Amino acid sequence: MTTVRLGTGIGWRPEIADAVEAMPGVDWVEAVAENVCPGHLPASLLRLRERGVTVVPHGVSLGLGDAGRPDERRLTALAERATALGSPLVTEHIAFVRAGGPLTASPGIEAGHLLPVPRTRDALDVLCENVRIAQDALPVPLAVENIAALFSWPGEEMTEGQFLYELADRTGVRLLIDVANLHTNHVNRGEDPAKALAELPLEAIAYVHVAGGVERDGVWHDSHAHPVPPAVLDILTDLASRVSPPGVLLERDEHFPAPAELERELDAIRGAVEAGARVRGAATPGRVREPAAVGPVAEATRERLALAQTAVLSSLVAGTPVPEGFDRTRMRVQARALAAKRADVVAKVAPELPEILGDGYRPAFLAYARTRPMTGGYRQDAMAFVDRLLHSGTLGDPRTRRELRAWWLDRSGPRPRAHRPATRLARATRRALLRR
């Protein structure tokens, strides 16, 4: 497999599209795949492509670490985006994002964010098969990213470096190494970034992510909303002292600074890579090996992983007991982080709700999220939240109630699906409201 030399890039986001277009020295950009419509590509991305800037779609919801097999519709959507953008590769995460469902004979639930898979043989077997399924469905090579984690699984059988090495060795998949996530796992899980780098198959690296975060009460949050700290740049220098990274990219998702500050961060990233190169000298990586032929994963393996993931996710999003062996404090931190993420994203997909509820939006949503897991994406989550509010009896202001009712009726449609309890409740609510 030929390595694509990308250079220095930045995460493309609509909020900084103009700044990215005007930024000197940007060789490539990465766009969140789920935020791009193949038939209606943003004009900014089209202009960048016309200038010869490479665009890579970066998926966040495929769930390669889920116990179940990758969803064909999500794979098709990712493939369509790669084709529309003329991308040389696509990327996703080594994470699980949903649980429950047929493997556990229980309702499906979603995390709304990336959660760590256990570093066990069962999880690795499932992940390898899921990666191979994805590779077969995509028109270009796939690279997968190590994620940041707030908690650890008990009984893990491998280090992060060993886990990633075996994944790449067994599937031939490329690796997207996020040095900010290595720092996060150092603070939160006591893992040594240098040890992880020493164990990686460096020749499999497709490119590198760099991002900022913030520490609160001894927990590092991979926020993508703060400047890149020196500790992360030091890990980047260490990596660059071992191998010449084909590409390095700055991620920023919120609280965007002035373009000049983003340019300074890109300069700091280039400096860290150059410092590593001076140490590395003339060393060259080895050749990526062909994947080994392995048999299919036993269904019992997927079922064991499904039960474990469902117990963990249910404790985080539905208020069920924390499974034995997990750090309860860290699990509470993760649960709060997932609820906050849901509140933030729902506010973006349904901006009318914070406008209608004002300062009451966030506490009301967090109260709802404590025991109501997400089951069908953020737009459905917004609908279920409003439905709950309309039935709660807590809306004292008649005007707020009228506006929420109008919002819900405008989006509920005349024939809501009835196969889920939340939808049946929504239908009943609509009938009751129309009688008033």
Secondary structure, 3 states (H helix, E strand, C coil): CCCCCCEEEEEECHHHHHHHHHCCCCCEEEEEHHHCCHHHCCHHHHHHHHCCCEEEEECCCCCCCCCCCCCHHHHHHHHHHHHHHCCCCEEEECCEEEEEECCCCEEEEEEEEEECCCCCHHHHHHHHHHHHHHHHHCCCCEEEECCCCCCCCCCCCCCHHHHHHHHHHHHCCEEEEEHHHHHHHHHHHCCCHHHHHHHCCHHHEEEEEECCCEEECCEEECCCCCCCCHHHHHHHHHHHHHCCCCEEEECCCCCCCCHHHHHHHHHHHHHHHHHHHHHHCCCCCCCCCCCCCCCCCCHHHHHHHHHHHHHHHHHHHCCCCCCCCCCHHHHHHHHHHHHHHHHHHHHHHCCHHHHHHHHHHHHHHHHHHCCCCECCCHHHHHHHHHHHHHHHCCCCCHHHHHHHHHHHHHHHCCCCCCCCHHHHHHHHHHHHHHCC
